[in-house]
Amino acid sequence: MNQITLSQTIEGYTIAAQARRLSPRTLADYANTFRKLIKHLKGDPRIASITVEQMRGFLAKQTGISKKTLLNMHIALSALWTWATAEGLVPHNILHDIPKPKPERRAIEPLTEADVHAILGSLAKSRTYSRPGKRECQHALGSSERNRAIILVLLDTGIRAIELCELNIANVDLQNKRMLVMGKGAKERVVPIAAATAQALWRYLSSRPKDSANSRVFVSSSGHSMDRDDLFKLLARIGRRAGVVKVHPHRFRHTFAINFLRNGGNAYALQMVLGHSTMEMVRRYLALAQADVEAAHRQASPVANWRL
């Protein structure tokens, strides 16, 4: 009887996944799922002894997370069992007996031009406030050049939060106005940037002349690399100060995509810039952009308005 334990299986799979050059991001997400499974099972059982019912119970207990996150956990576990099956450690992949969770179809809510102006206008100074016995005042905010560069990069490229956080100085070509971005599945892509975005990046990076080419583009005020949580918290604070709700990286991605299509951009070019492996999400953007065009036509058409 096979005596290989779950933890041993995870160790073997991780070595194999590293050899396949899975991205560090994917490996970290998988490892987090595996840790949760070991904790749930309260021990280190033999991999061959784990049942479908136990895996269903584990997934069912993952509350407080999105269905997309739950799907990612299912994918991680299925990858582990697929490898274990190929290695002869288990007879078959028991995750195939558990239907994949279907992620929520979230609404696409792009920012308006007024929203963006309000956000950019809130970067340099604090909100007006008053102190006892003194007139209302404001104070200058630190990191305004960095924050402006972050906003413009997100709005101008639609890159993901993690892609922005992991962007290195060496991969930003200001002269030719483009960036080399590492996307999902360790797939690199070249993303163009506008002159105004390049200028904002130059202003910010000019304040860090001693940083090496391998340094992250965006760092905290103390010089540490920013992660996704840092970025989400930063944008939420900026949104509150600007009076704009739901300011987060993916909303800038939606805004870029919709306006790219509204302004005549090609759908296949958009797919390449965003780093989507399929056209599914681009089709959703296309549908919204087409609805905008039809609404504008109804409002502007001389045949409709002149009652001919």
Backbone torsions as a table, in degrees:
resi	resn	phi	psi	omega
1	MET	NA	138.5	-179.1
2	ASN	-66.5	123.5	-177.6
3	GLN	-104.3	6.9	-178.9
4	ILE	-65.3	129.1	-177.4
5	THR	-88.0	170.6	178.1
6	LEU	-59.9	-46.8	-178.2
7	SER	-63.8	-37.3	177.1
8	GLN	-66.0	-39.3	178.0
9	THR	-63.4	-43.2	178.7
10	ILE	-61.2	-41.9	178.8
11	GLU	-61.1	-45.4	179.8
12	GLY	-64.9	-43.1	179.5
13	TYR	-63.2	-42.0	-178.0
14	THR	-61.6	-41.7	177.4
15	ILE	-61.5	-43.8	179.1
16	ALA	-64.8	-40.2	-179.7
17	ALA	-66.9	-38.0	176.3
18	GLN	-64.3	-38.9	177.9
19	ALA	-64.8	-30.8	177.4
20	ARG	-80.7	-1.5	178.9
21	ARG	63.4	39.5	169.0
22	LEU	-61.4	148.1	-175.6
23	SER	-66.2	148.7	176.5
24	PRO	-55.5	-33.9	179.0
25	ARG	-63.3	-46.4	179.4
26	THR	-64.4	-44.4	179.9
27	LEU	-60.7	-39.7	179.4
28	ALA	-66.2	-41.0	178.5
29	ASP	-64.6	-42.8	179.0
30	TYR	-63.3	-44.4	-178.8
31	ALA	-60.8	-37.5	178.7
32	ASN	-63.7	-42.2	177.0
33	THR	-63.4	-43.5	-178.7
34	PHE	-63.8	-39.0	177.5
35	ARG	-61.9	-42.2	179.7
36	LYS	-64.4	-38.1	179.5
37	LEU	-65.3	-45.1	179.1
38	ILE	-60.5	-41.6	179.0
39	LYS	-64.8	-41.1	-179.5
40	HIS	-63.7	-40.8	-177.7
41	LEU	-78.3	-8.4	175.1
42	LYS	55.4	51.0	178.9
43	GLY	154.7	-162.2	-178.6
44	ASP	-131.6	73.8	-176.2
45	PRO	-70.7	165.2	172.5
46	ARG	-63.1	138.2	-178.9
47	ILE	-59.0	-36.5	-177.8
48	ALA	-72.5	-15.4	-177.8
49	SER	-90.3	-10.6	-177.0
50	ILE	-74.6	132.7	-173.7
51	THR	-103.8	164.9	175.7
52	VAL	-59.9	-40.9	-178.7
53	GLU	-62.0	-38.8	178.0
54	GLN	-64.8	-40.0	179.9
55	MET	-69.7	-38.0	175.1
56	ARG	-61.4	-43.6	179.4
57	GLY	-62.6	-39.6	178.8
58	PHE	-62.7	-49.0	-178.9
59	LEU	-65.9	-36.1	-179.9
60	ALA	-65.4	-27.3	-178.3
61	LYS	-84.7	-2.4	-179.4
62	GLN	-84.1	79.9	-178.7
63	THR	-96.3	164.5	177.6
64	GLY	75.6	14.2	177.5
65	ILE	-125.1	161.3	179.1
66	SER	-74.7	162.0	177.0
67	LYS	-66.6	-28.3	176.6
68	LYS	-65.2	-42.7	177.7
69	THR	-65.0	-40.3	177.9
70	LEU	-63.6	-39.4	176.8
71	LEU	-61.7	-41.5	178.8
72	ASN	-62.1	-36.4	177.1
73	MET	-66.2	-42.3	177.9
74	HIS	-59.9	-42.9	-179.9
75	ILE	-62.8	-42.7	179.7
76	ALA	-61.8	-46.2	-179.1
77	LEU	-66.5	-38.5	178.7
78	SER	-64.7	-37.5	177.8
79	ALA	-63.1	-40.8	178.8
80	LEU	-63.1	-46.5	-177.2
81	TRP	-72.9	-31.1	175.5
82	THR	-62.2	-43.2	178.7
83	TRP	-66.8	-42.4	-179.7
84	ALA	-63.1	-35.4	177.4
85	THR	-65.9	-45.2	179.7
86	ALA	-62.7	-30.1	179.9
87	GLU	-84.8	-3.6	179.5
88	GLY	78.2	18.0	-179.0
89	LEU	-84.0	-26.4	177.6
90	VAL	-136.5	154.2	-177.3
91	PRO	-70.9	-33.1	179.3
92	HIS	-159.3	169.5	-179.8
93	ASN	-81.5	105.6	-176.2
94	ILE	-70.5	-17.0	177.3
95	LEU	-68.4	-20.7	176.3
96	HIS	-67.1	-17.1	178.8
97	ASP	-89.9	0.7	179.7
98	ILE	-119.2	116.0	-178.1
99	PRO	-57.3	141.9	177.5
100	LYS	-69.0	137.9	174.5
101	PRO	-63.1	143.9	177.2
102	LYS	-97.0	118.7	-178.1
103	PRO	-62.4	153.5	175.9
104	GLU	-64.4	145.1	173.7
105	ARG	-94.8	90.7	-173.9
106	ARG	-72.6	146.9	177.9
107	ALA	-67.3	144.6	176.0
108	ILE	-93.5	116.8	-177.4
109	GLU	-124.8	86.3	179.7
110	PRO	-68.7	153.7	173.8
111	LEU	-74.3	149.3	175.5
112	THR	-87.8	167.6	176.7
113	GLU	-60.9	-38.3	178.4
114	ALA	-64.6	-38.9	177.2
115	ASP	-58.8	-46.8	-176.5
116	VAL	-65.2	-41.8	177.6
117	HIS	-62.4	-39.1	178.6
118	ALA	-65.6	-40.6	179.4
119	ILE	-63.9	-49.1	-179.7
120	LEU	-65.1	-33.2	-179.8
121	GLY	-73.6	-11.5	-177.3
122	SER	-97.9	1.5	-170.3
123	LEU	-80.7	-32.4	-171.1
124	ALA	-85.3	-34.6	-174.4
125	LYS	-130.2	154.7	177.9
126	SER	-71.9	171.3	170.1
127	ARG	-64.4	155.3	175.9
128	THR	-67.8	134.8	178.9
129	TYR	-142.0	164.0	-178.4
130	SER	-124.9	153.1	176.1
131	ARG	-124.5	150.2	-177.1
132	PRO	-52.7	125.8	176.0
133	GLY	77.3	6.5	-179.1
134	LYS	-129.9	160.9	180.0
135	ARG	-72.9	160.3	176.4
136	GLU	-61.6	144.8	-177.9
137	CYS	-150.3	173.8	174.5
138	GLN	-132.7	164.7	172.1
139	HIS	-132.8	154.3	-179.4
140	ALA	-69.1	144.1	180.0
141	LEU	-102.7	141.7	175.8
142	GLY	-76.6	161.8	175.0
143	SER	63.9	23.5	-178.2
144	SER	-66.6	-36.0	178.8
145	GLU	-66.7	-41.7	177.1
146	ARG	-62.1	-46.1	-176.5
147	ASN	-66.1	-36.1	176.2
148	ARG	-64.6	-42.1	178.4
149	ALA	-62.5	-41.0	178.3
150	ILE	-60.7	-48.1	-178.5
151	ILE	-60.7	-46.4	-176.9
152	LEU	-68.4	-37.8	177.4
153	VAL	-63.6	-46.5	179.2
154	LEU	-61.3	-44.1	-176.4
155	LEU	-72.6	-31.8	-172.8
156	ASP	-88.2	-19.1	-174.1
157	THR	-124.5	-24.4	-177.0
158	GLY	70.3	18.2	-178.6
159	ILE	-69.0	156.5	-179.0
160	ARG	-73.6	162.5	-179.3
161	ALA	-57.0	-48.6	-177.0
162	ILE	-67.4	-32.0	177.8
163	GLU	-66.4	-38.4	176.9
164	LEU	-67.6	-43.9	-177.4
165	CYS	-64.5	-33.1	-176.3
166	GLU	-94.2	6.9	-179.4
167	LEU	-71.3	127.1	178.6
168	ASN	-96.3	153.2	178.9
169	ILE	-58.2	-38.0	-178.7
170	ALA	-61.3	-24.1	-176.8
171	ASN	-94.9	10.4	176.6
172	VAL	-110.9	114.4	-178.9
173	ASP	-105.8	92.5	-176.1
174	LEU	-70.1	-34.2	-178.3
175	GLN	-63.9	-43.6	-179.5
176	ASN	-95.6	2.9	175.0
177	LYS	54.9	63.1	176.5
178	ARG	-158.3	161.4	179.1
179	MET	-132.6	146.5	173.7
180	LEU	-100.4	114.7	-172.3
181	VAL	-111.1	134.9	175.2
182	MET	-93.3	113.5	-175.8
183	GLY	-99.9	-164.4	179.8
184	LYS	-62.8	146.6	179.7
185	GLY	68.9	22.9	179.8
186	ALA	56.8	35.8	178.7
187	LYS	-100.2	121.1	178.6
188	GLU	-84.5	148.7	173.7
189	ARG	-147.6	151.4	177.8
190	VAL	-94.9	128.3	-177.4
191	VAL	-119.8	120.9	177.8
192	PRO	-70.9	155.3	174.1
193	ILE	-132.7	153.3	178.9
194	ALA	-77.0	163.1	-179.0
195	ALA	-60.4	-38.9	-179.2
196	ALA	-66.0	-35.7	177.8
197	THR	-69.1	-42.8	177.5
198	ALA	-61.1	-39.6	179.3
199	GLN	-65.8	-40.9	178.5
200	ALA	-64.4	-40.1	177.3
201	LEU	-65.3	-41.5	179.1
202	TRP	-60.8	-45.2	-180.0
203	ARG	-59.8	-43.8	-178.9
204	TYR	-68.1	-49.2	-176.6
205	LEU	-69.3	-23.6	177.0
206	SER	-64.5	-21.0	178.5
207	SER	-82.5	-1.3	-178.3
208	ARG	-129.6	55.6	-173.4
209	PRO	-64.7	-21.7	-175.8
210	LYS	-89.0	-6.5	-178.3
211	ASP	-72.7	144.1	-179.4
212	SER	-79.5	166.7	180.0
213	ALA	-63.6	-24.0	-179.2
214	ASN	-88.0	-0.1	177.7
215	SER	-71.7	152.4	174.8
216	ARG	-66.5	146.1	177.3
217	VAL	-65.4	-46.8	-175.2
218	PHE	-108.5	120.5	-178.7
219	VAL	-129.0	163.8	178.0
220	SER	-73.1	172.6	179.5
221	SER	-62.5	-22.1	178.6
222	SER	-92.4	1.4	176.8
223	GLY	93.0	2.4	179.8
224	HIS	-85.3	150.1	178.0
225	SER	-61.4	142.7	176.4
226	MET	-85.3	144.5	171.7
227	ASP	-113.6	-178.6	-176.2
228	ARG	-59.0	-42.4	-179.4
229	ASP	-62.7	-42.1	177.6
230	ASP	-59.0	-44.5	-177.9
231	LEU	-65.9	-44.3	179.1
232	PHE	-61.1	-43.9	-179.7
233	LYS	-65.6	-41.1	178.9
234	LEU	-61.1	-48.5	-178.3
235	LEU	-66.3	-35.0	177.2
236	ALA	-63.8	-41.5	178.1
237	ARG	-63.9	-44.1	179.0
238	ILE	-61.5	-42.3	179.2
239	GLY	-61.4	-43.2	178.9
240	ARG	-62.2	-42.1	-179.3
241	ARG	-66.0	-34.7	-178.5
242	ALA	-84.3	-10.8	-177.0
243	GLY	75.7	26.6	179.7
244	VAL	-114.4	128.2	-177.6
245	VAL	-86.3	157.0	174.1
246	LYS	56.0	50.6	175.8
247	VAL	-91.4	108.9	179.7
248	HIS	-149.6	164.0	-173.5
249	PRO	-56.0	-41.4	-174.8
250	HIS	-68.8	-24.5	178.0
251	ARG	-70.4	-33.5	173.7
252	PHE	-66.8	-37.0	177.8
253	ARG	-61.4	-45.0	176.5
254	HIS	-61.4	-43.4	-177.3
255	THR	-62.7	-44.6	177.6
256	PHE	-59.3	-49.1	-174.5
257	ALA	-62.3	-47.5	-178.4
258	ILE	-62.8	-44.9	-177.9
259	ASN	-72.6	-30.0	173.8
260	PHE	-57.9	-45.7	-179.3
261	LEU	-75.1	-38.8	178.0
262	ARG	-58.2	-35.9	-175.6
263	ASN	-92.1	16.1	171.9
264	GLY	95.8	9.5	179.4
265	GLY	-68.4	151.7	-179.3
266	ASN	-80.5	136.9	-176.7
267	ALA	-63.4	-37.4	-179.4
268	TYR	-71.9	-34.7	174.4
269	ALA	-64.4	-39.2	178.0
270	LEU	-62.4	-42.4	178.1
271	GLN	-57.5	-41.9	-179.3
272	MET	-68.0	-42.6	-178.4
273	VAL	-65.9	-41.7	-178.8
274	LEU	-75.8	-20.3	-179.8
275	GLY	78.9	28.4	176.6
276	HIS	-80.9	137.4	178.9
277	SER	-79.8	-20.9	177.8
278	THR	-130.7	173.0	-179.4
279	MET	-90.6	1.6	-172.7
280	GLU	-54.9	-52.3	-178.0
281	MET	-69.4	-36.4	179.6
282	VAL	-62.3	-36.2	178.0
283	ARG	-62.8	-35.5	177.0
284	ARG	-65.5	-41.8	176.4
285	TYR	-63.2	-40.7	179.4
286	LEU	-60.8	-41.6	-179.4
287	ALA	-62.2	-41.6	178.7
288	LEU	-67.1	-43.1	179.8
289	ALA	-63.5	-39.7	178.5
290	GLN	-65.1	-38.4	177.0
291	ALA	-62.5	-37.6	177.0
292	ASP	-62.6	-43.9	-179.0
293	VAL	-63.3	-43.2	-179.2
294	GLU	-65.7	-39.4	177.8
295	ALA	-65.4	-40.4	178.6
296	ALA	-65.0	-36.9	178.9
297	HIS	-65.4	-43.3	178.8
298	ARG	-60.1	-36.3	-177.6
299	GLN	-76.0	-33.7	-170.8
300	ALA	-104.2	-16.3	-174.6
301	SER	-59.7	126.1	177.3
302	PRO	-65.4	-31.5	179.4
303	VAL	-65.6	-41.1	-179.8
304	ALA	-72.1	-37.5	-173.0
305	ASN	-87.5	-25.7	-179.1
306	TRP	-91.9	-1.3	176.7
307	ARG	54.4	47.8	-177.9
308	LEU	-73.7	NA	NA
